[in-house]
Amino acid sequence: MPASIYVKAVLWTAYLISLYFAVFWFLVLIDRETKQKTKKLKSHPLVSIAIPAYNEEKNIAKTLASLTELKYPKNKLEIIVVNDGSTDGTKEAVTKLISENRQFDIKLINKKNQGKGAALNHALKTARGEFFVCLDADSIVTKGALLKILPHFTSGNIAVVLPLLKVEKPKNIWQKMQWLEYIVNMFYKKLMGKLNCVHVSPGPFSVYRKSILKNIGGFDENNLTEDLEITLRLQSKNYIIVQLLDAEVFTLAPKTFKELYKQRNRWYKGSVINAFRYKHMMFNKQYGDFGMIQMPTIIISGLIAMILVSSAMYYGLKPYFKIMHNSIFIDFDFYTLAKAFKFDFSFMDLNYMAILVAAIMLAISVLVLKKSHTATNENPNKHGLFSLVSYTFFYFLVIGFIWVGITLDLMFGKKQKW
């Protein structure tokens, strides 16, 4: 059987799986949800906010400043900065901020570098609050975020409530594409929450019920993506994770492809490693939609991304390779080749099934793009038409390329630190 048949079979499998998941989440999207009135806080519980910091001298001042502006009683906030062996001026910057904000309970813990998970556990041991909040040292919290999050802990089995995470002031095309990506991903996570399928609680301002966090043993200190691992562990014990779209938190995004590759390499590689670690949940009805839908998606999404980028490169470069091959027989006389060229196109030669699948996928993508920006009070064209088109038609190739790199790293056993 010709190799092209296998290529087409793999490609169509990827198309159909992508279409299946797209239609599935589309049905979740159009399924009307009964809106529940959020109760206001009757009292203000003590909240501990942990900031793990490694060489964050340039960013941590803005992060701490945003916490001092929270609309929450000062005597009910405990801020714990864990300096994880920084080699820059992080320690001095935090010390200065503490002296300037004596009215707040801000603690600085200096320790040797052991990674983010260890830093968070160090803070967890000393935290006095009923709720434990993780906050990356390069993120900014809006004033009303905490007051919007805490009322959603309406039952004892709700372990985490997550904010709406946005990219702060994107400047170049890479950051603008990520700005769009974050908006869409947050909307998808809201849909996932309807089925209790949220699979990651990101570093910027995830609010945990501390008693649950301590009962399951805290954070994994030897994990590339401790935020994803802790969420999978919570899901394995049937706790609930809630995603909000009104409590805003802003974070810095990679400015270059090199920075983006490094970040996503760690994220996606950690996803694969943790998915295999919790493989007992995959296609397991005991874990409901999370086991049947979300766990397989973690692996399948990477495979599909690689297949699509590989096929795009294959079919995009194939005509040029054919031209180069034919040039051998005319001693690379391109002038003769150009003279002999005839434009031969027929609508009958088009692959209408592939076009139909692409059209359906594009229609759903446009709808989700529109809905996600409406739900987050944003304009999809906020950062220009070029970034919107680049995200829609180019960004998936970037992600697919990163997945290829991850696969090679895993095949050759390349290790990566946090």
N, C-alpha and C positions, 0 to 999 in steps of 0.2 A: 504493500500500500504506500503511495507517495507520501513524502513527509508533509506536503502542503495540506493533506487531508487531516493529519494529526494537529497541525497548527490551527486549521479552521475549527476543528472539534473543541480544542482547548479554548479558543477565542469565543466560540458560541456558548460554551459552558459558562465562561466569565460574564458574557452578556446576560444570559438568562438568570444567573444568580444575582447579578446586580439589579436586574429588573424586578426580581422577586422581592428583594429587600426594599427597593424603592417603592414598590406598590404597597408592601406591608406597612411601611411607615407613613405612606400617603393615606392609607385607611385609618391609621391611628390619628393622623392629623385631622381628618374630616369628621371623626367621631366626636360628637359634642360632649363636652365635659361640664358637669354641674358645678357652677362656681360656688365656692364656699366662702363665707365671710370670715376674714381673718380677725381673730380676737386680739384685742389690745392687751398689753402686759398689765396685770393687776399689781405686780411688784417687780422690782429690778434685781434679778439674781446676780451674784458675784460672777464675773467673767474673767478668765485668764487668757491673755493673748500672747502666744509664743512666737518669737521672731528668730529663726535660725539664721545666722549671718556669717558668711565667709567672704572676706575682702569686699565688703559693701560700703566702703567709706563714702563713695560718691552718691549712693542712693538712700542710705538708711535714714538720713535726716528728714527727707520728704515723707518716708513711710511713717516714722514716729510722729511727725507733725500732723499727719492725717488722723492718727489715733487720738491725739490731744484735742481734736476738733469734733470727735464723735458726740452725737446727741445722746449722752448716757451719763448717769451720775458718776462723778470722778471717784467717789469712794467705793464704787462697785466695779471698778476696773483694775485689773492687775496685769501689768505689761512686763513680760520676761524676755529680755534679749540674750540669746546664747551666742557668744562670740566663739565660733568653732575653729579656733586656731588661726585667725586671720594674720596675714603678714603685712597688711597695709595699716591705715590709720582708723580702722573700724572701732577699736576699743576707745580711742581718744574722742572720736566723734560722738559716740554714745554717752561717754562720761560727761561731755560738755552739755549734751541735751538733757541729761538727768539733772544737772546743776541748774539749768534754765527752767525746768518744769518740776519744781519741788512739790507742787500741789498734786502731782500724779504719783501713783505707786509704780515706779519703773525700776526694775532690777536688771543688773548686768551680771551675767555668769560667763566667766572666761574659762575655756577648757581647750585641751589639745584637739587637733583636727581628727574627727572620726566619722564625718558625714552627717547628712541632714537628719536621717532617722535617729541617730544617737543624740543629736542636739535637741530634737523634739522630745525624746524620752527623758532627757535631763530636765527639760522644762516641766514635763508632765509630773515628775516626782515632787517638784516643789510647788506646783500649781495648787491654789486654794479654791479656785472657782468651781461652781457647779457645771459650767460650760468651759470647754477648752478650744481655743481658736488658733489655727495655724495661719501664719502670715509671712509670705516671702518678703525679704528685705528690699525688693525692688518694686513693691506694689503700693498703691494708694487707695485708701478706703473712703467712700463718700460718707458724709456726716450721718445720714439716717440709716445706713446699712444694717447695723446691729439691731436697731429697734424694729426693722422690717423682718429680720431673720428669726429672732427668738420666739415670736408668737407662733411659729410653725412647729414648735416642739409640742404638739398637741397630744401625743401619747408616749408611753414609756419605751416603745420599741422603735421610735424614730431616733436614729443614731447620729445622723449628720444632716445639716441643712446648708445648701451651697448658694453662693451669690451669683449674680450675673457678672461674668468676667469679660472685660473689654481691653483692647490694646490702647495704651495711652499715647495720644498725639503721634500717630504714624506719620513719618516724614518721607520715606522713599517707597518705591513700588513693592519691595519685599514686605515692609511693615503694613502697607495698605492692603495687600492681599491677605495677610494674617488678620488684619482688622475684620475683613469680611468673613474669613474662616471662623474666627472666634464667635461672631454673631450667629452664624449658621449652626455651629457646634453647640452653642448654648441652647438654641431653640430645639435642636435634636435631643439634647439632654432633658429638656422639659418634657418632650414627647416620651422619652425613655422612662421618665419618672412616673408617667401615667400607668406604666406596666411594671414599675419597680425594676427597671433595667439599667439604672445609672451604674457605670463601672469604674468611675474615677472621681475622687474628691481632691481637686487641685490645691496646690499650696496657698494661693492667695485667698485667705479669709474663709476657709471651710470651718464651720462651727460644729464641734462634736459635743455630745453629752459625755462628760468626763467619766462618769461611772461605767458606761459601756466601753469606752476606750481602754480603761484600766482593766476591766474584766477580760478583755480579749488579748491582753498582754502588750498593749502599746504598739509602737511602730517597729517594723522590721529594720534593723540597723545595717543589714548587709544586702540591701535591695536597690537596684538602679532607679526604680520608681516606687518609692515607699507609699506615695499617695494612692496609686492604683492597687498595690498589694493590700493595703489596709481596707480598701473598699471591697475588694474581692473576698477578703476574710469576713467582713461584715455581712456581705451578701450570702456567704456560705452558712452563716448563722441566722439567716432570715431577718436581719434588721432592715429598716427602711431608710432610704436616702432621698431627700427632697431637693429638687432644683428650683430656684426662684429666678424670675426675670425682672425684678424691680430693685433689688438690693445691689447697687453697682460697686464694683471694685475694678481698678485699672492697673494694668501691669505692663512692663516694658517688653517689647518683642525684638527678636534678633534683627539686626540692621543689614546683614549681608547673607548671601547664600551659605558661606562657610559657617557662620554662627547658627543659621537655621538648620543646616545639616547636622551639626554637633548636637543641638538640642533635640531634634526629632529622632536622631539615631538613638539617643538614650531613651527617649519616651517609647518609641516603637519596639526597640529591642527589649526593654523592660516589660512591655505588653506581651510579647511572645513568650518570654521566660516565665512570667507569672501565669499566663494562660495554660502553659503546660504544667506548672506547679499545681494549679487548681483544675486540672483536666477532668477530675471526677465530677465536676459540675456540668461539663459539656454534654449537651443532649440528655440531660438528666431532668426528668419531669418533677423531681422533688424540689427543684429550684425554680419551677414555673417558667415564665417567659425569659427570665434571666439565663437559665440553663439551656433553654431550647433556641433562643434567638441571639441574646447578647454575647454569650461566651463563644459560640462558633464565629460570630462576626469579628471578634478580635483577631482571629487567625485569617479568616477568609478575606477580610478587607485588604490585608497586606498582600495576599496572593493575587487578588484581582488587580490591585494597583500595579504589581509587577507585570502581570499579563498584558494589561492595557498599554503600559509604557513600552513594553517590548514589542507589541504588535504595531504601535504607532511608529516606532523606529524602523521596524521591519518593512512595513508597507510604504513608509515615507522615503526610505533609502533604496528600496528595491529597484525602482526605475533607473536610478543613477548607476547602480551596480550593473544593470543590464546594458546601459549605454557604454560603460567602461569595458564590459566583456565584449561587446560587439566591436569596440574600437580596436581590439587586438587584431581582428581579421582585416582591417584596413590600415594597419600600421599607424593608428592614432591620427588618421587624416580627418580631423573634426570638420573641416570645411566641406569635404565630400559627404560626410555623414549629415551635416546640416542641410545640404542641398537636396539630399534624398529623403529628408524628413517629410512625412505627410501626417496631417492632423486627422486622426481616425477616432471618432467618438460616436457612440450610439447609446441612446437611453436604455436600450435593451441589455446593455452590458452592466448596468448598475445593479448593485446588491440591495434590492428594495427591502428585504427583511432586516438587514443591518441598519438601513436608513430609518425604518419604522421604529426599531428599538432605540436608536439614537434620538429620534424625535420625541418619543415618549419620555425617555430619561431627561432630555433637555426641558421638556414642558414641566415635569415634576420638579426639576432643579430650580427653574424660574419661579414656580409657585412657592417652593420652600424658601427661596431667597426673599421673595416679597413678604411672605408670612413672618419670617424670622425678624426682618427689620421692622415690621409693624408691631410685633410683640415686644420688641426691645426699644421702641420709640426712636428708631434710627432711619436714615435715608440711605438706601443702597448705593446711590450715586454721590454720597457725601464726599468721597475722596476721588471723584472723577470717573469718567467713562472708561478710560484706559485701564485703571486698576480693576474695574468691574469685569471687563472683557478678559483681562489677563487671569483673573481668579477663575472665571467660568471655564475658559478653554485651555489654559496653560498650567495652572497650579497643580492639577492632578498629575501632570507629567513630572513635575518637581518631586511630588510626594512619592510617585512610583520609582523614580531614580533613587531616592533615599532608601526605599524598601529593598532595592537591588543591593545597595551598599550594606544594609543590615544583614541580608541573607549571606553575603560573602563573609562578613565579620563572623557570623555564627558558624559558617562552614569551616572557617580557618581558626576558630577559637579565639578571636581577638577580644580582649577584655577592655572594659571601659569603666572609669571611676565616675562618681557623682560630680 
